[in-house]
């Protein structure tokens, strides 16, 4: 995810993710550690938003393959997120939540 710097506020903001036209699928790739040790893929969840939260279906959670110790999660961004703007995302593996990450949806 790329970010832009607002020179007036002296702060970085996430660039909005465009989910494209109807029928397109957009996957968000997340990277971290300790995810490959989960008991089952069904135990990995991506929750987006605090109010009216949406679950993003996870299609893969395991070793990244190119970097030793790095894990990857592929999550489909639901079209219900269109127009939400900045929202928090939390990845949970075997009941252990990550820190919230802020993303922006166009």
NUSE-527546 format. One record per residue: residue number from 1; z, y, x of N, C-alpha, C in turn. Coordinates in nm, 2 decimals, decimal comma. Atoms other than C-alpha are relative to their C-alpha. Layout:
BEGIN
  resi    n.zz    n.yy    n.xx   ca.zz   ca.yy   ca.xx    c.zz    c.yy    c.xx
   NUM       Z       Y       X       Z       Y       X       Z       Y       X
...
This chain:
BEGIN
  resi    n.zz    n.yy    n.xx   ca.zz   ca.yy   ca.xx    c.zz    c.yy    c.xx
     1    0,00   -0,12    0,09    0,00    0,00    0,00    0,00    0,12    0,09
     2    0,01   -0,12   -0,08   -0,09    0,34    0,14    0,09    0,11   -0,07
     3   -0,08   -0,11    0,05    0,12    0,65    0,10   -0,07    0,13    0,04
     4    0,05   -0,13   -0,03    0,04    1,02    0,10    0,12    0,09    0,03
     5   -0,11   -0,10   -0,03    0,26    1,30    0,25   -0,02    0,13   -0,07
     6    0,01   -0,13    0,06    0,33    1,60    0,04    0,07    0,10    0,09
     7   -0,05   -0,09   -0,10    0,37    1,88    0,29    0,10    0,10   -0,06
     8   -0,08   -0,10    0,07    0,53    2,12    0,03    0,14   -0,06   -0,02
     9   -0,13    0,06    0,02    0,81    1,87   -0,05    0,05   -0,08    0,12
    10   -0,03    0,07   -0,13    0,81    1,71    0,30    0,05   -0,15   -0,03
    11   -0,03    0,13    0,04    0,81    1,36    0,15   -0,12   -0,09   -0,02
    12    0,11    0,09    0,03    0,59    1,05    0,13    0,01   -0,05   -0,14
    13    0,01    0,06    0,14    0,47    0,92   -0,21   -0,10   -0,11    0,00
    14    0,10    0,11    0,00    0,29    0,60   -0,29   -0,13    0,04   -0,07
    15    0,13   -0,03    0,07   -0,09    0,63   -0,37    0,00   -0,10   -0,12
    16    0,01    0,08    0,12   -0,15    0,50   -0,72   -0,10   -0,12    0,02
    17    0,08    0,12    0,00   -0,29    0,15   -0,76   -0,08    0,00   -0,12
    18    0,09    0,00    0,11   -0,60    0,14   -0,98   -0,02   -0,14   -0,04
    19    0,02    0,14    0,05   -0,61   -0,18   -1,20   -0,14   -0,02   -0,04
    20    0,14    0,03    0,03   -0,98   -0,13   -1,26   -0,03   -0,01   -0,14
    21    0,04    0,01    0,14   -1,18   -0,19   -1,57    0,05   -0,13   -0,06
    22   -0,04    0,12    0,08   -1,10   -0,45   -1,84   -0,07   -0,12    0,06
    23    0,06    0,12   -0,05   -1,15   -0,80   -1,71    0,03   -0,02    0,15
    24   -0,03    0,01   -0,15   -1,06   -0,72   -1,34    0,14   -0,05    0,02
    25   -0,14    0,04   -0,03   -0,76   -0,88   -1,18    0,03    0,07    0,14
    26   -0,05   -0,06   -0,12   -0,56   -0,69   -0,91    0,13   -0,07    0,04
    27   -0,11    0,07   -0,05   -0,32   -0,88   -0,69    0,07    0,09    0,10
    28   -0,09   -0,07   -0,10   -0,03   -0,72   -0,50    0,05   -0,10    0,10
    29   -0,05    0,09   -0,10    0,05   -0,88   -0,17    0,12    0,06    0,06
    30   -0,13   -0,04   -0,05    0,41   -0,86   -0,06    0,03   -0,08    0,12
    31   -0,03    0,08   -0,12    0,54   -0,96    0,28    0,15    0,02    0,03
    32   -0,14    0,00   -0,03    0,89   -1,05    0,39    0,04   -0,13    0,07
    33   -0,05    0,11   -0,07    1,11   -1,32    0,54    0,09   -0,08   -0,09
    34   -0,10    0,08    0,07    1,31   -1,61    0,40   -0,05   -0,05   -0,14
    35    0,06    0,03    0,13    1,08   -1,66    0,10   -0,05   -0,15   -0,01
    36    0,05    0,13    0,00    0,93   -1,99    0,21    0,10   -0,11   -0,02
    37   -0,11    0,10    0,02    1,27   -2,16    0,18    0,04   -0,02   -0,14
    38   -0,03    0,01    0,14    1,27   -2,12   -0,20   -0,01   -0,15   -0,05
    39    0,00    0,14    0,05    1,33   -2,44   -0,40   -0,13   -0,03   -0,07
    40    0,13    0,02    0,07    1,01   -2,40   -0,61   -0,07    0,13   -0,02
    41    0,07   -0,12    0,03    0,74   -2,15   -0,68    0,05    0,07   -0,12
    42   -0,05   -0,06    0,13    0,88   -2,10   -1,03    0,13    0,08    0,02
    43   -0,13   -0,08   -0,03    1,20   -1,96   -0,86   -0,03    0,13    0,07
    44    0,04   -0,13   -0,06    1,00   -1,66   -0,72   -0,05    0,08   -0,12
    45    0,04   -0,09    0,11    0,97   -1,37   -0,96   -0,02    0,14    0,06
    46    0,02   -0,14   -0,03    0,83   -1,02   -0,93    0,02    0,08   -0,13
    47   -0,03   -0,08    0,12    0,97   -0,77   -1,18   -0,03    0,15    0,03
    48    0,04   -0,14   -0,03    0,82   -0,42   -1,21    0,05    0,08   -0,12
    49   -0,05   -0,10    0,09    0,99   -0,13   -1,38    0,15   -0,04   -0,04
    50   -0,14    0,02    0,04    1,35   -0,08   -1,49    0,01    0,00   -0,15
    51    0,01   -0,01    0,14    1,29    0,03   -1,85   -0,13   -0,07   -0,04
    52    0,12    0,07    0,04    1,05   -0,20   -2,03   -0,06   -0,08    0,12
    53    0,05    0,07   -0,12    1,02   -0,42   -1,72   -0,11   -0,10   -0,04
    54    0,12    0,09    0,02    0,71   -0,64   -1,68    0,01   -0,10    0,12
    55    0,00    0,10   -0,10    0,70   -0,97   -1,49   -0,14   -0,02    0,05
    56    0,14    0,02   -0,06    0,40   -1,00   -1,25    0,00   -0,15    0,04
    57    0,01    0,14   -0,04    0,29   -1,37   -1,23   -0,02   -0,02    0,15
    58    0,01    0,03   -0,15    0,33   -1,51   -0,88   -0,08   -0,13    0,01
    59    0,09    0,12   -0,02    0,05   -1,74   -0,77    0,02   -0,07    0,14
    60   -0,02    0,05   -0,13    0,16   -1,79   -0,41    0,13    0,06    0,06
    61   -0,12   -0,05   -0,08    0,49   -1,76   -0,21    0,03   -0,10    0,11
    62   -0,02    0,09   -0,11    0,51   -1,91    0,13   -0,04    0,06    0,13
    63    0,03   -0,05   -0,13    0,43   -1,88    0,50   -0,13    0,08    0,00
    64    0,12   -0,09    0,00    0,17   -1,60    0,57   -0,11   -0,07    0,08
    65    0,10    0,07   -0,07   -0,01   -1,81    0,83   -0,04    0,06    0,13
    66    0,04   -0,07   -0,12   -0,10   -1,55    1,09    0,11    0,05    0,09
    67   -0,11   -0,05   -0,07    0,24   -1,44    1,20    0,12   -0,09   -0,02
    68   -0,11    0,09    0,00    0,53   -1,67    1,29    0,12    0,07   -0,07
    69   -0,12   -0,05    0,07    0,82   -1,62    1,05   -0,03    0,10   -0,12
    70    0,03   -0,09    0,10    0,64   -1,39    0,81   -0,05   -0,08   -0,13
    71    0,04    0,06    0,13    0,61   -1,49    0,44   -0,08    0,10   -0,09
    72    0,08   -0,08    0,08    0,37   -1,37    0,18    0,02   -0,04   -0,15
    73   -0,01    0,03    0,14    0,39   -1,34   -0,20   -0,12    0,07   -0,06
    74    0,11   -0,05    0,08    0,08   -1,29   -0,42    0,04    0,01   -0,15
    75   -0,04   -0,02    0,14    0,15   -1,14   -0,76   -0,11    0,08   -0,07
    76    0,10   -0,06    0,08   -0,10   -1,05   -1,03    0,07    0,12   -0,08
    77   -0,06   -0,12    0,07   -0,04   -0,69   -1,16   -0,06    0,00   -0,15
    78    0,04    0,00    0,14   -0,05   -0,71   -1,55   -0,06    0,14   -0,04
    79    0,06   -0,12    0,05   -0,27   -0,46   -1,73    0,10    0,09   -0,08
    80   -0,10   -0,07    0,07    0,04   -0,36   -1,93    0,06    0,11    0,08
    81   -0,05   -0,10   -0,09    0,13   -0,15   -1,63   -0,08    0,13    0,01
    82    0,09   -0,11   -0,01   -0,16    0,09   -1,67    0,06    0,13   -0,05
    83   -0,05   -0,13    0,04   -0,05    0,45   -1,68    0,15    0,02    0,02
    84   -0,15    0,00   -0,02    0,32    0,37   -1,58    0,04    0,10    0,11
    85   -0,04   -0,09   -0,11    0,31    0,60   -1,27    0,09   -0,08    0,10
    86   -0,09    0,06   -0,10    0,59    0,53   -1,02    0,10   -0,09   -0,07
    87   -0,10    0,10    0,05    0,80    0,22   -1,09    0,06   -0,07    0,12
    88   -0,06    0,08   -0,10    1,04    0,01   -0,90   -0,04   -0,15   -0,01
    89    0,03    0,14    0,00    0,95   -0,35   -0,80    0,11   -0,07    0,08
    90   -0,10    0,08   -0,06    1,20   -0,62   -0,72   -0,05   -0,14    0,01
    91    0,04    0,14   -0,02    1,11   -0,96   -0,57    0,13   -0,08    0,00
    92   -0,12    0,09    0,00    1,36   -1,24   -0,65   -0,04   -0,14    0,04
    93    0,03    0,14   -0,05    1,36   -1,58   -0,47    0,13   -0,08   -0,01
    94   -0,12    0,09    0,02    1,61   -1,85   -0,58    0,12    0,09   -0,05
    95   -0,11   -0,09    0,06    1,81   -1,58   -0,77    0,05    0,11    0,09
    96   -0,04   -0,11   -0,10    1,84   -1,35   -0,46   -0,10    0,11   -0,01
    97    0,09   -0,11    0,01    1,69   -1,01   -0,53   -0,02    0,08    0,13
    98    0,03   -0,09   -0,11    1,52   -0,79   -0,27    0,05    0,14   -0,03
    99   -0,02   -0,14    0,03    1,58   -0,42   -0,24   -0,12    0,04   -0,08
   100    0,11   -0,06    0,09    1,37   -0,22   -0,49   -0,10    0,07    0,09
   101    0,11   -0,07   -0,07    1,03   -0,10   -0,36   -0,07    0,09   -0,11
   102    0,07   -0,09    0,10    0,86    0,20   -0,54   -0,15   -0,01    0,02
   103    0,15    0,00    0,00    0,49    0,16   -0,63   -0,04    0,09   -0,11
   104    0,05   -0,08    0,10    0,27    0,37   -0,84   -0,13   -0,06   -0,06
   105    0,11    0,06    0,07    0,02    0,25   -1,10   -0,07    0,11   -0,07
   106    0,09   -0,10    0,07   -0,27    0,46   -1,22   -0,02   -0,04   -0,14
